[in-house]
Amino acid sequence: MPLWHVYHPPGTYTPQQKQQLAADITGFYTRFGLPKFYVVTLFHEIDAASFYVGDEPSRNAVRIVVEHIARHTDDPVLRKRTGEVLAELLAPHTKERGLYCEFHIDETPRDLWMIDGMAPPPSHSEAERRWAEENRPTPY
């Protein structure tokens, strides 16, 4: 599961802009075969009095924490490329709107993840493909 936490000032995103960002994030992962329902995007509005960049309150910063659980990579080239592609994905939602944006990716061990009490099927397995097609977890 990719879990995205998007921390931003109040009013930064309309409901439609949030939906579009979530759709863009989801599209990134589904093109690699992940089920849509694996992708969770949470928006957290943080008032400038509680959002500091350095020692200055910020009214234009977006901070994103991404947790990758379904897929991991140890390949330094692929890790770098993933960061670059996500920066490109985020640019229309942040940089191109004049927002300062910082993000990082954590990789959570897959064996510590469950959905509806089930361990997700192995990566690229027939069961995972079925989950993606049905867009829901089913026993396998």
Backbone hydrogen bonds in HBPLUS format (Angstrom, degrees):
<---DONOR---> <-ACCEPTOR-->    atom                        ^
c    i                          cat <-CA-CA->   ^        H-A-AA   ^      H-
h    n   atom  resd res      DA  || num        DHA   H-A  angle D-A-AA Bond
n    s   type  num  typ     dist DA aas  dist angle  dist       angle   num
A0069-ILE N   A0001-MET O   3.04 MM  68  4.93 130.8  2.30 119.5 133.1     1
A0040-VAL N   A0002-PRO O   3.02 MM  38  6.40 168.6  2.03 166.1 169.8     2
A0003-LEU N   A0067-GLU O   2.90 MM  64  4.99 155.6  1.96 138.8 147.0     3
A0067-GLU N   A0003-LEU O   2.80 MM  64  4.99 157.0  1.85 142.8 150.7     4
A0004-TRP N   A0040-VAL O   2.80 MM  36  6.17 169.3  1.82 162.3 165.7     5
A0042-LEU N   A0004-TRP O   2.78 MM  38  6.05 168.3  1.79 163.5 167.0     6
A0005-HIS N   A0065-VAL O   2.87 MM  60  5.13 160.3  1.90 150.0 156.6     7
A0065-VAL N   A0005-HIS O   2.95 MM  60  5.13 155.8  2.01 144.3 151.8     8
A0006-VAL N   A0042-LEU O   2.82 MM  36  6.08 169.8  1.83 171.7 174.7     9
A0044-HIS N   A0006-VAL O   2.78 MM  38  5.93 170.6  1.78 158.1 156.7    10
A0007-TYR N   A0063-ARG O   2.82 MM  56  5.10 170.6  1.83 160.9 160.3    11
A0063-ARG N   A0007-TYR O   2.96 MM  56  5.10 156.9  2.01 143.3 150.4    12
A0008-HIS N   A0044-HIS O   2.96 MM  36  6.26 160.5  2.00 160.9 163.2    13
A0046-ILE N   A0008-HIS O   2.70 MM  38  5.69 158.6  1.74 147.1 153.5    14
A0012-THR N   A0009-PRO O   3.23 MM   3  5.73 153.7  2.30 139.0 137.0    15
A0018-LYS N   A0014-THR O   2.93 MM   4  6.22 156.0  1.99 155.6 162.2    16
A0019-GLN N   A0015-PRO O   2.98 MM   4  6.20 157.4  2.03 144.8 151.0    17
A0020-GLN N   A0016-GLN O   2.94 MM   4  6.19 153.8  2.01 145.6 152.7    18
A0021-LEU N   A0017-GLN O   2.96 MM   4  6.15 160.2  1.99 146.8 151.9    19
A0022-ALA N   A0018-LYS O   2.90 MM   4  6.11 166.0  1.92 152.9 157.0    20
A0023-ALA N   A0019-GLN O   2.87 MM   4  6.04 150.3  1.96 143.2 152.0    21
A0024-ASP N   A0020-GLN O   2.87 MM   4  6.11 155.8  1.93 148.7 154.9    22
A0025-ILE N   A0021-LEU O   2.91 MM   4  6.15 161.2  1.95 153.4 158.4    23
A0026-THR N   A0022-ALA O   2.88 MM   4  6.03 165.8  1.90 148.0 152.4    24
A0027-GLY N   A0023-ALA O   2.86 MM   4  5.99 161.4  1.89 148.2 153.5    25
A0028-PHE N   A0024-ASP O   3.14 MM   4  6.36 146.1  2.26 141.3 149.2    26
A0028-PHE N   A0025-ILE O   3.15 MM   3  5.27 124.2  2.48  97.9 111.6    27
A0029-TYR N   A0026-THR O   3.09 MM   3  5.42 119.2  2.48 103.8 117.3    28
A0030-THR N   A0026-THR O   2.91 MM   4  6.13 165.5  1.93 162.3 167.1    29
A0031-ARG N   A0027-GLY O   3.29 MM   4  6.18 147.1  2.41 140.2 145.4    30
A0032-PHE N   A0029-TYR O   2.99 MM   3  5.48 156.9  2.04 112.0 119.5    31
A0033-GLY N   A0030-THR O   2.93 MM   3  4.96 161.1  1.97 110.8 112.2    32
A0038-TYR N   A0035-PRO O   3.04 MM   3  5.51 158.4  2.09 112.6 119.5    33
A0039-VAL N   A0036-LYS O   3.00 MM   3  5.75 153.6  2.07 122.3 128.4    34
A0050-SER N   A0047-ASP O   2.76 MM   3  5.40 160.5  1.79 122.1 129.0    35
A0051-PHE N   A0048-ALA O   3.26 MM   3  4.83 166.5  2.28  97.9 102.0    36
A0058-SER N   A0051-PHE O   2.77 MM   7  5.77 156.1  1.83 174.0 169.8    37
A0053-VAL N   A0056-GLU O   2.93 MM   3  5.55 158.4  1.98 162.1 159.1    38
A0056-GLU N   A0053-VAL O   3.27 MM   3  5.55 165.7  2.29 120.6 124.0    39
A0100-TYR N   A0060-ASN O   2.89 MM  40  6.12 149.5  1.99 151.4 159.3    40
A0062-VAL N   A0100-TYR O   2.73 MM  38  6.09 150.9  1.81 161.4 171.6    41
A0102-GLU N   A0062-VAL O   3.06 MM  40  6.53 154.3  2.13 159.9 168.0    42
A0064-ILE N   A0102-GLU O   2.87 MM  38  6.28 159.7  1.91 153.2 160.0    43
A0104-HIS N   A0064-ILE O   3.15 MM  40  6.67 141.6  2.30 150.9 161.3    44
A0066-VAL N   A0104-HIS O   2.94 MM  38  6.13 165.0  1.97 162.5 166.2    45
A0106-ASP N   A0066-VAL O   2.74 MM  40  6.15 163.3  1.77 165.4 170.2    46
A0068-HIS N   A0106-ASP O   2.74 MM  38  6.06 173.3  1.74 166.6 165.8    47
A0108-THR N   A0068-HIS O   2.85 MM  40  6.07 145.7  1.96 147.9 159.2    48
A0079-ARG N   A0075-ASP O   2.90 MM   4  6.13 158.5  1.95 158.3 165.4    49
A0080-LYS N   A0076-PRO O   3.01 MM   4  6.12 160.3  2.05 143.7 148.4    50
A0081-ARG N   A0077-VAL O   2.95 MM   4  6.16 160.0  1.99 146.8 152.9    51
A0082-THR N   A0078-LEU O   2.85 MM   4  6.02 155.4  1.91 148.1 154.5    52
A0083-GLY N   A0079-ARG O   3.15 MM   4  6.44 160.3  2.19 147.4 151.5    53
A0084-GLU N   A0080-LYS O   3.01 MM   4  6.33 156.1  2.07 149.0 155.9    54
A0085-VAL N   A0081-ARG O   2.86 MM   4  6.09 163.1  1.89 156.8 160.8    55
A0086-LEU N   A0082-THR O   2.93 MM   4  6.12 161.3  1.97 152.4 157.7    56
A0087-ALA N   A0083-GLY O   2.93 MM   4  6.10 149.5  2.03 142.9 151.6    57
A0088-GLU N   A0084-GLU O   3.01 MM   4  6.31 152.3  2.08 145.4 152.6    58
A0089-LEU N   A0085-VAL O   2.88 MM   4  6.17 154.1  1.95 146.6 154.2    59
A0090-LEU N   A0086-LEU O   2.91 MM   4  6.08 152.3  1.98 146.3 153.1    60
A0091-ALA N   A0087-ALA O   3.02 MM   4  6.08 139.7  2.19 143.2 153.0    61
A0093-HIS N   A0090-LEU O   2.80 MM   3  5.31 136.9  1.98 119.4 132.6    62
A0094-THR N   A0090-LEU O   3.00 MM   4  6.03 119.3  2.38 147.6 161.3    63
A0094-THR N   A0091-ALA O   3.15 MM   3  5.08 150.4  2.24 101.4 110.3    64
A0096-GLU N   A0091-ALA O   2.84 MM   5  5.63 168.6  1.85 146.0 149.3    65
A0097-ARG N   A0094-THR O   2.79 MM   3  5.24 149.7  1.88 116.0 126.5    66
A0099-LEU N   A0094-THR O   3.04 MM   5  4.84 165.7  2.07 131.4 127.3    67
A0098-GLY N   A0095-LYS O   2.95 MM   3  5.12 161.4  1.98 112.8 115.3    68
A0112-LEU N   A0109-PRO O   3.10 MM   3  5.72 163.8  2.13 117.7 121.7    69
A0113-TRP N   A0110-ARG O   3.20 MM   3  5.56 143.5  2.34 125.4 122.9    70
A0115-ILE N   A0118-MET O   2.81 MM   3  5.21 161.5  1.85 148.5 151.8    71
A0118-MET N   A0115-ILE O   2.85 MM   3  5.21 160.4  1.89 116.1 122.9    72
A0125-SER N   A0122-PRO O   3.19 MM   3  5.52 149.6  2.29 135.6 131.4    73
A0129-ARG N   A0125-SER O   3.00 MM   4  6.33 155.9  2.06 148.3 155.1    74
A0130-ARG N   A0126-GLU O   2.92 MM   4  6.22 150.0  2.01 145.6 154.0    75
A0131-TRP N   A0127-ALA O   2.94 MM   4  6.23 157.1  1.99 146.9 153.0    76
A0132-ALA N   A0128-GLU O   2.94 MM   4  6.23 153.7  2.01 147.2 154.1    77
A0133-GLU N   A0129-ARG O   2.91 MM   4  6.18 159.6  1.95 149.2 154.6    78
A0134-GLU N   A0130-ARG O   2.86 MM   4  6.02 165.8  1.88 158.3 161.6    79
A0135-ASN N   A0131-TRP O   2.69 MM   4  5.42 123.5  2.01 135.4 150.3    80
A0136-ARG N   A0131-TRP O   3.32 MM   5  5.45 139.4  2.50 134.9 144.3    81
